């Protein structure tokens, strides 16, 4: 299925890292992102629903403090936290800090801070 196109849609994300293979494996195992090689040889990804794509980039500092904070939607925040930790990530804000929203924040292997978000039942 092709991604939805439209003015104003967030469509592409570049994620800083010092180890592209490690970061690609982390996001693939934790979130089920599709990892692929682009025509130019870069390692790229498509998110879990094929709506947002991007790539990991070298030579750029990680986003270690939330400024613009991207949240990744998950089915279960608790299960995702377990996968984050098992795959080399670190939880920097546990579930409950944004109550009643079901969120948490993590640091990926590249040092970037992202959030997870679980839609309430």
C-alpha positions as CSV (number, residue, x, y, z in Angstrom):
1,X,0.0,0.0,0.0
2,X,1.4,3.4,-1.0
3,X,1.7,6.1,1.7
4,X,-0.9,8.8,2.0
5,X,0.3,11.9,0.2
6,X,-0.8,15.4,1.2
7,X,0.3,18.9,2.0
8,X,1.6,19.1,5.6
9,X,2.1,15.4,6.2
10,X,5.3,14.4,8.0
11,X,6.9,12.0,5.6
12,X,10.6,11.5,6.2
13,X,12.8,11.3,9.3
14,X,16.6,11.3,9.6
15,X,17.8,9.6,12.8
16,X,21.4,10.3,13.9
17,X,23.6,7.3,15.0
18,X,27.2,6.2,15.2
19,X,26.3,2.7,14.2
20,X,23.7,2.3,11.4
21,X,23.5,-1.5,11.6
22,X,22.9,-1.4,15.3
23,X,20.2,1.3,15.1
24,X,18.5,-0.4,12.2
25,X,18.4,-3.7,14.1
26,X,17.0,-2.0,17.2
27,X,14.1,-0.3,15.4
28,X,13.4,-3.4,13.4
29,X,13.2,-5.6,16.5
30,X,11.4,-3.2,18.8
31,X,8.9,-1.6,16.4
32,X,8.8,-3.9,13.4
33,X,10.1,-1.3,11.0
34,X,10.9,-2.5,7.5
35,X,14.7,-1.9,6.9
36,X,15.9,-1.6,3.3
37,X,18.8,-0.4,1.2
38,X,18.0,2.6,-0.9
39,X,19.3,3.0,-4.5
40,X,22.2,5.2,-3.2
41,X,23.2,2.5,-0.7
42,X,21.9,4.2,2.4
43,X,20.1,2.1,5.0
44,X,16.5,3.3,5.2
45,X,13.3,2.4,6.9
46,X,9.6,2.4,6.6
47,X,7.5,2.7,9.8
48,X,5.2,-0.1,10.9
49,X,2.3,1.1,8.8
50,X,4.3,2.2,5.7
51,X,3.4,5.9,6.1
52,X,6.7,7.4,7.2
53,X,10.1,6.6,5.9
54,X,13.6,7.8,6.7
55,X,17.2,6.8,7.2
56,X,19.9,6.7,9.8
57,X,22.6,9.3,9.3
58,X,26.2,9.5,10.5
59,X,28.1,12.6,11.5
60,X,25.2,14.4,13.3
61,X,24.8,14.6,17.0
62,X,21.9,12.7,18.6
63,X,18.8,14.4,19.9
64,X,19.6,13.8,23.6
65,X,17.1,16.3,25.1
66,X,13.5,16.5,24.1
67,X,12.9,19.6,21.9
68,X,10.8,18.3,19.1
69,X,9.8,15.0,20.5
70,X,8.6,12.2,18.2
71,X,6.3,9.6,19.6
72,X,6.0,6.1,18.1
73,X,2.5,4.5,18.4
74,X,2.6,1.0,20.0
75,X,0.0,-1.6,20.9
76,X,1.4,-2.1,24.4
77,X,3.6,0.4,26.1
78,X,4.6,-2.1,28.7
79,X,5.6,-4.8,26.2
80,X,7.5,-2.2,24.1
81,X,9.5,-1.1,27.1
82,X,10.6,-4.7,27.6
83,X,11.7,-4.9,24.0
84,X,13.5,-1.5,24.2
85,X,15.5,-2.7,27.2
86,X,16.2,-6.1,25.7
87,X,17.6,-4.5,22.5
88,X,19.9,-2.0,24.1
89,X,17.7,1.0,24.7
90,X,17.1,2.8,28.0
91,X,13.9,4.1,29.5
92,X,14.3,7.7,30.5
93,X,10.7,8.5,31.4
94,X,8.5,5.6,32.6
95,X,4.8,5.1,31.9
96,X,2.6,7.4,34.0
97,X,4.5,10.7,33.8
98,X,2.0,12.1,31.2
99,X,-1.1,10.5,32.8
100,X,-3.8,10.1,31.7
101,X,-2.0,9.6,28.4
102,X,-0.1,6.3,28.1
103,X,3.4,7.3,27.2
104,X,7.0,6.7,28.0
105,X,10.3,8.0,26.7
106,X,13.4,6.0,25.7
107,X,17.0,6.6,24.5
108,X,17.9,4.5,21.5
109,X,21.4,3.0,20.9
110,X,22.4,6.1,19.0
111,X,21.6,8.4,22.0
112,X,18.3,9.9,20.7
113,X,15.3,10.4,22.9
114,X,11.9,9.3,21.5
115,X,8.5,8.7,23.0
116,X,6.1,5.8,22.7
117,X,2.4,6.3,22.8
118,X,-0.3,3.7,23.5
119,X,-3.9,4.6,22.4
120,X,-6.2,4.1,25.3
121,X,-8.6,1.2,25.1
